[in-house]
């Protein structure tokens, strides 16, 4: 199974949720064990709730931490997709705001 980065989530949203989570988890697990600074930078870049990330880091092992953070990333990316769609819909419904 090929790991994916958070930036890939939006374009791979068509995948089964469990497959998406597993692939992202593999990437995040590697960051947890080898490059925590990059993990934090990516969470900031993708606007994942900092408090929830810290709560995930309190879990007992890197496997659980990676899975929890994967869920946070996917949820955030889903929120962004819905927000963009709502914006596009509003723009279509009111193309010439005055």
C-alpha positions, 0 to 999 in steps of 0.5 A: 500500500502506497502512503499518501501525504495530507496534500493528496487527500482532497484529490483521493477523496473518492477512495474508500475512507478506510483505505484513505485513512490507512494510506495517510496513517502510513505517512504520518507514522513515518513522520512521528518516528523520523520527523516530528517537526515536519509533521507539525509544519504539515498540520499547520499548513493544512490548518488541522486543529492544534489542540486536537493534534496534541490530544492525539499525541497523548495516545499510548503509541505511534500507531494510534497517534498516526491513525488519530491524526489521519482522521483529523487531517481527513476531517479537515480536508472534508470541511475544506471541500464542503466549504469550497463547494458552498462558496461556489454554490453561493456564487452561482446563485448570486453571480452579480452581488451589488 
